[in-house]
């Protein structure tokens, strides 16, 4: 049996593959077990910011001339 793949069939299969990937990704993202991992990842952009030094007394410094 020889099946000839037409352009419409290839596009249809591509649509099915993309749809299955979309559903899989959606289920993965909204899985309740991943909440803590995503909460930690949400703060990653702020990870490289220096933490304020609480030992330094800024009240004794003045920036005025």
C-alpha positions as CSV (number, residue, x, y, z in Angstrom):
1,X,0.0,0.0,0.0
2,X,1.5,3.3,-1.1
3,X,0.3,6.5,0.6
4,X,1.0,9.7,-1.3
5,X,1.4,12.7,1.0
6,X,-0.2,15.7,-0.4
7,X,0.4,19.3,0.8
8,X,-2.9,19.3,2.6
9,X,-2.1,16.1,4.5
10,X,1.3,17.4,5.6
11,X,-0.3,20.7,6.8
12,X,-2.9,18.7,8.7
13,X,-0.3,16.5,10.4
14,X,1.7,19.6,11.3
15,X,-1.4,21.2,12.8
16,X,-2.1,18.0,14.9
17,X,1.5,18.0,16.1
18,X,1.5,21.6,17.1
19,X,-1.9,21.2,18.9
20,X,-0.7,18.2,20.9
21,X,2.4,20.1,21.9
22,X,0.3,23.1,22.9
23,X,-2.0,21.0,25.1
24,X,1.0,19.2,26.6
25,X,2.8,22.5,27.4
26,X,-0.4,23.9,28.9
27,X,-0.9,20.9,31.2
28,X,2.7,21.1,32.2
29,X,2.6,24.8,33.0
30,X,-0.7,24.7,35.0
31,X,0.2,21.6,36.9
32,X,-0.2,22.4,40.6
33,X,3.0,20.4,41.6
34,X,5.1,23.0,39.7
35,X,3.9,25.9,41.8
36,X,6.9,26.2,44.1
37,X,9.4,25.8,41.3
38,X,7.7,28.5,39.3
39,X,7.5,30.8,42.3
40,X,11.3,30.4,42.7
41,X,11.9,31.0,39.0
42,X,9.7,34.1,39.1
43,X,12.3,35.8,41.4
44,X,15.4,34.9,39.2
45,X,15.6,38.4,37.5
46,X,16.2,39.9,40.9
47,X,18.8,37.3,42.0
48,X,21.9,39.3,40.8
49,X,20.9,42.5,42.6
50,X,23.2,43.3,45.6
51,X,21.5,42.9,48.9
52,X,21.5,46.1,51.0
53,X,24.2,46.2,53.7
54,X,22.4,46.7,57.0
55,X,25.6,47.3,59.0
56,X,26.3,50.5,57.1
57,X,24.8,53.6,58.8
58,X,23.5,55.8,56.0
59,X,22.2,58.5,58.5
60,X,25.7,59.8,59.1
61,X,26.5,60.3,55.5
62,X,25.4,63.4,53.7
63,X,25.4,64.0,49.9
64,X,24.9,67.7,50.3
65,X,28.0,70.0,49.8
